[in-house]
Amino acid sequence: MPLQSIRERAVVGADSWGGHSRARRWDWLVRTFPDLDQMSVIDLGGEPGTWTASPVHPKHVHVVNIEALPSDVPDWIEVDLGDACALPEQIATRRYDLVFSNSVLEHVGGHERRLRFAETVHQLASQHWVQTPYRYFPVEPHWIAPGMQYLPVRVRASLAQWWPLAHVRSADLREALGGVLWTELVDKTQMRYYFPDSQIRTERLMGLAKSLIAIKTVR
């Protein structure tokens, strides 16, 4: 089987393992927040496409990312440039019904920045859904490389340069080092520390913990 087909089978297509996981996660989100279609949501670090493709569209979604986002979005979606760990005042002072974040916490840059990220989540809304890959799942999810997250940084960077299942192949060692250093998976103890009043749910694949979701609801 061609390597690209392996990646497609693993994470990309709707019928892939990743696709099925995403569908289950959306179902879980909608069941957790049954009035999602009436909510104002801020998505920290996401993309508009996540919401245009979602089975349920919230009343309003504000997507904030440190990278430029497409501006041709539906009128119920708002996009902004911003660092989720240090939001500009015009965003930080707003309130939402729900803070949503998917696979962002592991990329913000270390413990102190993760603390700031969690503070932002708590500040913006009384409810949240924050998902991140689990450190001890045996396959590193960004490169689809078994055990890669446990290797020394230099070895991970070298692997990132040539590993055929990576989403984007690094052009040189420095770029590979950047990708590795900006990817730091967390465990359950860390998630409980950042979100002490939340329920920490475990998403599983073949019985193994694959990702963690910090969930807080107000009933």
C-alpha positions in Angstrom: 0.0 0.0 0.0 1.5 3.4 -0.9 2.5 5.5 2.1 0.1 8.3 1.2 -2.7 5.8 1.2 -1.7 4.7 4.7 -2.0 8.3 5.9 -5.3 8.7 4.1 -6.5 5.5 5.8 -5.2 6.7 9.2 -6.3 10.3 9.5 -7.5 12.2 6.4 -10.6 10.8 4.8 -14.1 10.6 6.3 -13.8 6.8 6.3 -10.3 6.9 8.0 -9.7 6.1 11.7 -9.3 9.8 12.3 -12.4 10.6 10.4 -14.5 8.2 12.5 -12.9 9.6 15.6 -13.8 13.2 14.5 -17.4 12.1 13.8 -17.7 10.5 17.2 -16.2 13.6 18.9 -18.8 15.8 17.2 -21.6 13.6 18.3 -20.2 13.7 21.8 -19.9 17.5 21.6 -23.5 17.9 20.4 -24.8 15.5 23.1 -22.9 17.4 25.8 -24.2 20.8 24.6 -27.6 20.1 23.1 -28.3 23.8 22.6 -25.1 24.3 20.6 -27.1 25.7 17.7 -28.2 28.6 19.9 -24.8 29.3 21.4 -22.0 31.9 20.8 -18.7 30.0 20.6 -15.1 31.1 20.5 -12.8 28.6 18.9 -9.2 29.2 20.1 -6.7 28.2 17.5 -9.2 26.7 15.0 -10.3 27.2 11.5 -13.6 28.2 9.9 -13.7 25.0 7.9 -14.2 23.0 11.1 -17.5 24.7 11.6 -18.8 25.0 8.0 -18.3 21.2 7.8 -19.8 20.5 11.3 -23.2 18.7 11.6 -24.5 21.5 13.9 -23.8 25.2 13.3 -23.8 27.4 16.4 -25.6 30.8 16.3 -22.2 32.5 16.2 -18.6 31.3 16.0 -15.6 33.5 16.6 -12.4 31.8 15.3 -9.1 33.2 16.7 -5.8 32.0 15.3 -2.2 33.3 15.3 -2.1 32.6 11.6 -4.2 34.5 9.0 -7.5 32.9 8.3 -9.7 33.1 5.1 -12.0 36.1 5.2 -14.7 34.6 2.9 -16.8 33.0 5.7 -20.5 32.8 6.3 -22.0 35.7 8.3 -22.4 33.5 11.4 -18.6 33.1 11.6 -16.1 35.8 12.7 -12.4 35.5 12.3 -9.5 37.3 14.0 -5.8 37.2 14.4 -4.8 36.6 18.0 -2.7 34.7 20.5 -4.9 32.5 22.7 -2.4 32.9 25.5 -2.5 36.7 25.4 -5.7 37.8 23.6 -6.0 41.5 22.5 -8.3 43.4 24.8 -11.1 43.7 22.4 -11.4 39.9 22.4 -10.4 39.2 26.0 -13.2 41.4 27.4 -15.9 39.6 25.5 -18.0 36.8 26.9 -19.2 33.6 25.1 -21.4 30.7 25.9 -18.7 28.1 25.1 -14.9 28.0 24.5 -13.9 25.3 22.1 -10.4 24.2 21.2 -9.2 21.2 19.3 -5.6 20.0 19.3 -4.1 23.4 20.2 -3.0 23.1 23.8 0.0 20.9 22.8 1.3 23.6 20.5 1.1 26.8 22.7 4.7 26.5 24.0 5.4 25.1 27.4 3.9 25.0 30.9 3.7 28.7 31.5 1.9 29.3 28.2 -0.5 26.4 28.8 -1.4 28.1 32.1 -2.2 31.3 30.2 -4.2 29.3 27.7 -6.2 27.7 30.5 -6.8 31.1 32.1 -8.1 32.4 28.8 -10.5 29.5 28.6 -11.8 30.1 32.1 -12.1 33.9 31.5 -14.1 33.8 28.3 -17.0 31.5 29.2 -18.4 29.4 32.0 -18.5 26.3 29.7 -15.7 24.8 27.6 -14.6 21.8 25.5 -10.8 21.6 25.2 -9.3 18.6 23.4 -5.7 17.6 23.1 -3.9 14.4 22.1 -2.8 12.1 25.0 0.9 11.9 25.5 0.9 8.1 26.2 -1.0 7.0 23.2 1.7 4.8 21.4 1.5 6.7 18.1 2.5 10.3 17.9 -0.5 11.8 16.1 1.1 14.7 14.2 3.7 12.5 12.4 1.9 9.2 12.8 5.1 7.8 14.1 5.1 5.1 16.9 6.8 6.3 20.1 8.2 9.4 18.5 7.2 11.6 21.4 9.5 9.7 23.8 12.6 10.2 21.7 15.3 12.8 22.3 14.7 16.1 20.6 17.5 15.7 18.1 16.3 12.2 17.1 12.7 13.5 16.7 13.9 16.4 14.5 15.9 14.0 12.3 12.8 11.7 12.1 10.6 14.7 11.2 12.8 15.4 8.2 12.2 12.1 6.5 9.3 10.3 8.1 7.0 9.6 5.1 3.6 9.8 7.0 4.1 13.4 8.3 1.5 15.9 7.2 4.2 18.3 6.1 7.8 17.3 5.5 10.4 19.7 7.0 12.7 21.4 4.6 15.8 21.3 6.8 16.9 20.5 10.4 16.1 23.9 11.8 12.5 23.7 10.5 12.2 20.2 11.8 13.4 21.3 15.3 10.8 24.1 15.3 8.0 21.6 14.6 9.2 19.2 17.3 9.8 21.9 19.9 6.4 23.5 19.3 4.7 20.1 19.8 4.5 18.9 23.5 1.8 16.3 24.3 0.4 16.4 27.8 -1.0 13.7 30.2 -4.0 13.4 32.4 -2.3 14.9 35.5 -1.4 18.0 33.5 -4.9 18.4 32.2 -6.4 18.1 35.7 -3.9 20.8 36.8 -4.9 23.2 34.0 -8.6 22.5 34.3 -9.2 21.5 38.0 -13.0 22.1 37.9 -13.6 20.3 34.6 -14.5 16.7 33.8 -11.5 15.1 32.0 -12.9 12.6 29.5 -10.8 10.1 27.6 -11.3 9.5 23.9 -10.1 5.9 23.0 -9.0 4.0 20.0 -8.8 0.2 20.1 -9.2 0.5 23.9 -6.3 2.8 24.4 -6.5 6.5 25.5 -6.0 8.6 22.4 -6.9 12.1 23.5 -8.1 14.0 26.5 -11.1 16.4 26.6 -11.5 19.0 29.4 -15.3 19.6 29.6 -17.2 22.1 31.8 -20.9 22.5 31.5 -23.5 24.7 33.3 -26.9 23.1 33.7 
